[in-house]
Amino acid sequence: MREHQIWFWQLIISPHMAGLAKAMADRGHWVVYVAQHEMTPQRAAQGWQPPSLGAAQLRLVPDAASALALAEQAPPQAVHICQGIRGNGQIGQVQRRLAQLGRRQWVVMETVDDSGWRGIAKRLAYRLRFSRYRAHLEGVLATGLRTRQWVIDRGMSASKVYPFAYFLPEPELLQAHAPLESTTGAPFKVLFVGQFIQLKRLDLLIDTVASMHRRDVKLVAVGSGPLDAELQQKARQRLGDRVQWIGRLPMADVHKL
């Protein structure tokens, strides 16, 4: 058995974490990637596909009982990296069991939307959650510009909170070709890839491109979501032929684009 064992606990095989798990396995660590599903229908509809885990071992646990049984089988020295600390489904039950067993545990945190009156309740809920678990956590991996300080403000020690990022494999297209050279007079293209939802603020990008004095800037939009028709209409009205609305694409095709 290899010296270091790293266990990822995720709801799906996320492209944001699978690359990291694969890289760790490639470097000789024993990596186990645990997920409830390979992919959710919602993410599949957005063009997500289950990524390769390389030498990392995949374990699918469809229910909490299976997840808890697997957690108890993990070696005592294993490091567990868990998705979130609140509102994370059966992973929350796994975290409680890992704490009871005294196992090494880390949390990956994304930015929490704490705007409005609901934000007050969220901040309180996270403070209570961290007060309960901080003694059992070796660290928090904070993704997002302000997430680290937000977690510290909720009661975690600054020495245990680390800036973190998602890791995607470098597309083969970029590895195989030299960097593209700029061409004088060629139009600029701004590529947006994401969900068509209010949180992503594609409407702001449309307005920004439309407000530019130069007219050789084109917007290319890739994605899907409930605001598709509304945003597409806005883009046509504000930008005319300076918008290319591609819609949903498989992730591999997004890399090529």
LUMMARDO-34818 format. One line per 10 residues: number of its first residue (from 1); for each residue y, x, z of N, C-alpha, C. Coordinates in steps of 0.2 Angstrom, whole numbers, plus 2048, in hexadecimal, padded with zeros to 3 digits. Layout:
// LUMMARDO-34818
NUM) Y/X/Z/Y/X/Z/Y/X/Z  ...
This chain:
// LUMMARDO-34818
1) 7FA/804/800/800/800/800/806/804/800  80B/803/7FC/811/807/7FB/815/806/802  819/80B/803/81D/80B/80A/821/805/80B  825/804/806/82B/7FF/807/828/7F8/804  829/7F3/807/828/7EC/804/82E/7E8/805  830/7E5/7FF/836/7E1/7FF/834/7DA/7FC  836/7D5/800/834/7CE/7FE/83A/7CA/7FD  83B/7C8/7F7/840/7C3/7F5/83E/7BC/7F6  842/7B8/7F9/841/7B1/7FA/847/7AD/7F6  845/7AA/7F0/849/7A6/7EC/846/79F/7EA
11) 84B/79B/7E8/848/794/7E6/846/794/7DF  848/799/7DB/846/799/7D4/845/7A1/7D3  842/7A2/7CD/843/7A9/7CA/849/7AA/7C7  84E/7AC/7CB/855/7AD/7C9/856/7B3/7C5  85A/7B2/7BF/85B/7B8/7BB/860/7BD/7BF  864/7BA/7C4/868/7BE/7C8/865/7C3/7CD  85F/7C1/7CF/85B/7C5/7D4/855/7C8/7D1  852/7C6/7CC/84C/7C8/7C9/84D/7CF/7C6  852/7D1/7C4/854/7D8/7C1/853/7DD/7C7  856/7DB/7CC/856/7DF/7D2/84F/7E0/7D5
21) 84B/7DB/7D5/844/7DB/7D8/840/7E0/7D3  841/7DF/7CC/83E/7E3/7C8/83F/7EA/7C8  846/7EC/7C9/848/7F3/7CA/845/7F6/7D0  845/7F2/7D5/842/7F5/7DB/83B/7F6/7DB  837/7F2/7D7/830/7F3/7D6/82F/7F9/7D1  833/7FA/7CC/833/7FF/7C8/834/806/7CB  837/806/7D1/839/80C/7D5/834/80D/7DA  82E/809/7DA/828/80B/7DE/828/807/7E5  82D/802/7E6/82C/7FE/7EB/827/7F8/7EA  824/7F6/7EF/820/7F0/7EF/824/7EA/7F0
31) 825/7E6/7EA/829/7E0/7EA/826/7DA/7E9  827/7D5/7ED/824/7CE/7ED/82A/7CA/7EC  82A/7C6/7E6/82F/7C1/7E5/82C/7BA/7E6  82F/7B6/7EB/82C/7B0/7EC/831/7AB/7EA  82F/7A5/7E6/833/7A0/7E4/830/799/7E5  834/794/7E5/831/78E/7E6/82F/78B/7DF  833/78D/7DA/832/78B/7D3/833/791/7CE  830/791/7C8/832/796/7C4/839/795/7C1  83B/78E/7C0/842/78C/7BD/843/785/7BF  849/783/7C0/84A/77C/7C1/84C/779/7BA
41) 84B/772/7B9/84D/76F/7B3/854/770/7B1  858/770/7B7/860/770/7B6/861/777/7B3  85E/77C/7B6/860/783/7B3/85D/784/7AC  857/781/7AB/854/782/7A4/858/77F/79F  85C/779/7A1/860/775/79C/866/77A/79B  868/77E/79F/86E/782/79E/86C/789/79A  866/789/798/864/78F/794/860/795/798  85F/794/79F/85C/799/7A3/855/799/7A1  852/79F/7A2/84B/7A0/7A1/848/7A4/7A6  842/7A3/7A8/83F/7A8/7AE/83F/7AF/7AB
51) 842/7B3/7AF/842/7BA/7AC/83C/7BE/7AF  83B/7C4/7AC/836/7C8/7AD/837/7CC/7B4  832/7CC/7B8/832/7CF/7BF/82F/7D6/7BF  82C/7D8/7B9/829/7DF/7B8/823/7DF/7BD  823/7E5/7C1/81E/7E6/7C5/81E/7E2/7CC  823/7DF/7CD/824/7DB/7D3/81F/7D5/7D3  81C/7D3/7D8/817/7CE/7D9/81B/7C7/7DA  819/7C2/7D6/81C/7BB/7D6/817/7B7/7DA  81A/7B4/7DF/816/7AF/7E3/81A/7A8/7E3  817/7A3/7E0/81A/79C/7E0/818/798/7E6
61) 81C/795/7EA/81B/791/7F0/81E/78B/7EF  81B/786/7ED/81E/77F/7EB/820/77B/7F1  81E/77D/7F7/820/779/7FD/821/77E/803  824/77B/808/826/77F/80E/81F/782/812  81A/77E/812/814/780/815/811/786/812  811/786/80B/80F/78C/807/813/792/809  81A/791/809/81F/796/80A/81E/799/811  81D/795/816/81C/798/81D/816/79C/81D  811/799/81A/80A/79D/81B/80B/7A4/818  80E/7A4/812/80F/7AB/80F/814/7AF/813
71) 819/7AD/816/81D/7B1/81A/819/7B4/820  815/7B0/823/811/7B3/828/80C/7B8/826  80A/7B8/81F/806/7BD/81D/809/7C4/81B  810/7C4/81B/814/7CA/819/813/7CF/81E  812/7D6/81D/812/7DB/821/818/7DB/826  817/7DD/82C/81C/7DD/831/822/7E1/82F  821/7E7/82B/826/7EB/829/82A/7E9/823  828/7E4/820/82B/7E2/81A/832/7E0/81B  837/7E1/816/83E/7DE/816/83E/7D8/812  841/7D3/815/841/7CC/811/849/7CB/80F
81) 84A/7CA/809/851/7C8/806/851/7C1/804  854/7BD/808/854/7B6/807/85A/7B3/804  859/7AE/800/85F/7AA/7FC/863/7A6/801  869/7A8/803/86D/7A3/807/86A/7A3/80E  86E/79F/812/86D/79E/819/86E/797/81B  870/793/817/871/78C/818/870/788/811  86D/782/812/86C/77E/80C/868/781/807  863/785/809/85E/789/804/857/786/804  856/780/806/850/77D/805/84B/780/80A  845/781/807/83F/784/80B/840/78B/80E
91) 845/78E/80A/846/795/80D/849/795/814  84D/790/815/84F/790/81C/849/78F/821  844/78C/820/83E/78C/824/83B/793/825  83B/796/81F/838/79D/81F/83C/7A1/824  843/7A1/823/847/7A5/827/846/7A4/82F  845/79E/830/844/79C/838/83D/79F/83A  838/79F/836/832/7A2/837/832/7AA/838  836/7AD/833/837/7B4/833/83A/7B6/839  83F/7B2/83C/843/7B4/842/83E/7B3/848  83A/7AE/848/835/7AE/84D/830/7B4/84E
101) 82E/7B6/848/82A/7BC/847/82D/7C2/848  834/7C2/848/837/7C9/849/837/7CD/843  837/7CA/83D/837/7CE/837/83E/7D0/834  83E/7D5/830/844/7D8/82D/847/7D3/828  84D/7D1/829/84F/7CB/825/857/7CD/822  858/7CC/81C/85E/7CC/819/860/7C5/816  866/7C4/814/869/7BE/811/86D/7C0/80B  86C/7BD/806/871/7BD/800/875/7B7/800  87C/7B8/800/881/7B3/801/885/7B3/7FB  886/7AD/7F8/88B/7AC/7F3/892/7A9/7F6
111) 897/7A9/7F2/89D/7A6/7F5/89C/79E/7F6  89F/79D/7FC/89F/796/7FE/8A5/792/7FD  8A5/78C/7FA/8AB/788/7F8/8AC/785/7FF  8B2/787/802/8B3/783/808/8BA/780/808  8BC/77E/802/8C2/77A/801/8C2/773/804  8C8/770/805/8C8/769/807/8C5/768/80E  8C5/762/810/8C3/760/817/8BB/762/818  8B7/762/813/8B0/764/813/8B0/76C/815  8B5/770/813/8B5/777/815/8B5/778/81C  8B8/774/820/8B8/775/827/8B1/774/82A
121) 8AE/76F/828/8A7/76E/82A/8A2/774/828  8A3/776/822/89F/77C/81F/8A0/782/823  8A7/783/825/8A8/78A/829/8A5/789/830  8A5/783/833/8A2/782/839/89B/783/839  898/780/834/890/780/833/88E/787/832  891/78B/82E/88F/792/82D/890/796/833  895/795/837/896/799/83D/891/797/842  88E/791/842/889/78F/847/882/793/844  881/793/83D/87B/795/83A/87B/79D/83C  881/7A0/83B/881/7A8/83C/880/7A9/843
131) 883/7A5/848/882/7A7/84F/87A/7A6/851  877/7A2/84D/870/7A1/84F/86B/7A7/84C  86D/7A9/846/869/7AE/843/86B/7B5/842  872/7B7/845/874/7BD/844/870/7C3/847  86D/7C1/84D/869/7C6/850/863/7C7/84D  861/7C3/848/85B/7C4/844/85C/7C7/83D  862/7C8/83B/864/7CA/835/866/7D1/835  863/7D5/830/865/7DC/830/86B/7DD/82C  86C/7D8/827/872/7D8/823/873/7D2/81F  879/7D2/81C/87B/7CC/817/87E/7D0/811
141) 87B/7CE/80B/87D/7D0/805/882/7CB/802  889/7CD/802/88E/7C8/800/890/7C9/7F9  88F/7C3/7F5/890/7C3/7EE/897/7BF/7ED  89C/7C3/7EA/8A2/7BF/7E9/8A8/7C3/7EC  8AE/7C3/7E9/8B3/7C7/7EC/8B5/7C6/7F3  8B5/7C0/7F5/8B7/7BE/7FC/8B2/7BD/801  8AB/7BD/7FE/8A6/7BA/802/8A5/7BF/808  8A5/7C5/808/8A4/7CA/80D/8A8/7C8/813  8AF/7C7/812/8B3/7C6/818/8B2/7BF/81A  8B0/7BA/816/8AF/7B3/818/8A9/7B3/81D
151) 8A4/7B7/81B/89E/7B7/820/8A0/7BB/826  8A4/7C0/826/8A6/7C3/82C/8AA/7BE/831  8AE/7BA/82D/8B2/7B5/831/8AE/7B0/834  8A8/7AF/832/8A3/7AA/835/89F/7AD/83A  8A1/7B4/83C/89D/7B6/842/899/7BC/841  897/7BE/83B/893/7C4/83A/897/7CA/83B  893/7CF/83D/896/7D6/83E/898/7D9/837  89E/7DC/837/8A0/7DF/831/89B/7E4/82E  898/7E8/833/893/7ED/832/88C/7EB/82E  88B/7E4/82F/885/7E1/82C/887/7DD/825
161) 88D/7DD/823/88E/7D9/81D/890/7DE/817  88D/7DE/812/88E/7E2/80C/890/7DF/806  895/7E2/802/896/7DF/7FB/890/7DF/7F7  88F/7DA/7F3/889/7DA/7EF/88A/7D7/7E8  886/7D8/7E3/887/7D5/7DD/880/7D3/7DA  881/7CF/7D5/87B/7CD/7D1/879/7D3/7CC  873/7D3/7CA/871/7D9/7C6/86D/7D6/7C0  870/7D7/7BA/86C/7D5/7B4/86A/7DB/7B0  864/7DA/7AD/862/7E0/7A9/866/7E1/7A3  867/7E7/7A1/86C/7E9/79B/869/7E6/795
171) 86C/7E2/791/869/7E0/78B/867/7E6/786  861/7E5/783/85F/7EA/77E/864/7EB/779  868/7E6/777/86C/7E6/771/872/7EC/773  874/7EC/779/879/7F1/77B/876/7F8/77C  870/7F8/77E/86D/7FF/77E/86B/802/777  86A/7FE/772/868/800/76C/86E/802/767  874/800/769/879/801/764/87F/804/768  883/808/764/889/80B/767/88E/806/768  893/807/76D/898/802/76E/89C/801/768  89E/7FA/767/8A1/7F8/762/8A8/7FB/762
181) 8AB/7FD/75C/8B1/7FF/75B/8B6/7F9/759  8BC/7FA/75C/8C1/7F4/75B/8C4/7F5/754  8C5/7EF/751/8C7/7EF/74A/8CF/7ED/74A  8D3/7F0/747/8DA/7EE/747/8DB/7E8/743  8DE/7E3/746/8E0/7DD/743/8DA/7D8/744  8D4/7D9/747/8CF/7D5/748/8D1/7D0/74E  8CF/7CA/74E/8D1/7C5/753/8CD/7C7/75A  8D0/7C5/75F/8CD/7C6/766/8C9/7C0/767  8C3/7C1/76A/8BF/7BB/76C/8BE/7BC/774  8BF/7B6/777/8BE/7B5/77E/8B8/7B1/77F
191) 8B3/7B4/782/8AC/7B1/783/8AB/7AE/78A  8AA/7A7/78A/8A9/7A4/791/8A2/7A2/791  89E/7A4/796/897/7A2/797/896/79F/79E  894/799/79E/894/795/7A5/893/78E/7A4  892/78B/7AA/892/783/7AA/898/780/7A9  898/77B/7A5/89E/777/7A4/89F/772/7AA  8A2/775/7AF/8A3/771/7B5/8AA/774/7B8  8AD/770/7BC/8B4/771/7BF/8B4/778/7C2  8AF/77A/7C6/8AF/780/7CA/8B0/786/7C5  8AE/786/7BF/8AF/78C/7BA/8B5/78C/7B7
201) 8B9/787/7B7/8C0/787/7B5/8C1/789/7AD  8BD/787/7A9/8BD/788/7A2/8C4/785/79F  8C6/77F/7A3/8CC/77C/7A1/8D2/781/7A1  8D2/785/7A7/8D7/78A/7A8/8D7/78F/7A2  8D1/791/7A0/8D1/796/79B/8D3/794/794  8D1/78D/793/8D4/78A/78D/8DB/78A/78C  8DF/788/792/8E6/788/792/8E9/78F/792  8E6/794/795/8E8/79A/794/8E8/79D/78D  8E3/79C/78A/8E2/79E/783/8E7/79B/77E  8E8/794/780/8ED/790/77C/8F4/792/77D
211) 8F6/795/783/8FC/797/784/8FE/79E/782  8FA/7A2/77F/8FB/7A8/77C/900/7A8/776  904/7AD/776/909/7AD/770/905/7AF/76A  900/7B4/76A/8FD/7B6/764/8F7/7B1/763  8F6/7B0/75C/8F2/7AB/75A/8EB/7AD/758  8E9/7B4/759/8E3/7B6/757/8DE/7B7/75C  8DF/7B3/761/8DA/7B3/767/8D6/7AC/767  8CF/7AD/767/8CB/7A8/766/8C6/7A7/76C  8C5/7A1/76E/8C1/7A0/774/8BA/79E/771  8B4/7A1/774/8AE/79F/773/8AA/79C/779
221) 8A8/796/779/8A5/793/77F/89E/792/77F  89A/795/784/893/794/784/891/791/78B  88D/78B/78A/88B/788/791/88A/781/790  889/77D/795/888/776/795/88A/774/79C  88B/76D/79C/88D/76A/7A3/890/763/7A2  891/760/7A7/894/759/7A7/89B/758/7A4  89F/75E/7A3/8A5/75E/7A0/8A5/760/799  8A0/760/796/89F/763/78F/8A4/75F/78A  8A3/759/78A/8A7/755/785/8AF/755/787  8B0/755/78D/8B7/755/78F/8BB/75C/78E
231) 8B7/761/78F/8BA/768/78E/8BA/76A/787  8B5/767/783/8B5/769/77C/8BB/765/778  8BC/75F/77A/8C2/75B/777/8C8/75F/779  8C9/761/77F/8CF/765/781/8D0/76B/77D  8CA/76F/77C/8CB/775/779/8CD/774/771  8CA/76F/76E/8CC/76D/767/8D3/76B/767  8D6/768/76C/8DD/765/76B/8E1/76B/76D  8E0/770/771/8E4/775/773/8E3/77B/76E  8DD/77C/76C/8DC/783/768/8DA/782/761  8D9/77B/75F/8D7/77A/758/8D1/77E/755
241) 8D2/782/750/8CD/786/74D/8CC/78D/751  8D0/78E/756/8CF/794/75A/8CA/793/760  8C5/78E/75F/8C0/78E/764/8B9/78D/761  8B4/790/763/8AE/78F/761/8A9/78D/767  8A7/787/766/8A3/783/76B/89C/784/76A  899/789/76D/891/78A/76B/88D/785/76F  88F/784/776/88A/780/77A/885/784/77D  87F/781/77F/87A/784/782/876/789/77E  874/78F/781/871/794/77E/86C/797/783  866/799/780/861/79D/785/864/7A4/787
251) 863/7A6/78D/866/7AC/790/866/7B2/78B  860/7B3/788/85F/7B9/784/864/7B8/77E  865/7B2/77B/86A/7B2/776/871/7B3/778  873/7B1/77F/879/7B2/782/87B/7BA/782  876/7BE/784/876/7C5/784/878/7C8/77D  875/7C5/778/876/7C8/771/87D/7C6/76F  87F/7C0/771/886/7BD/76F/88B/7C2/772
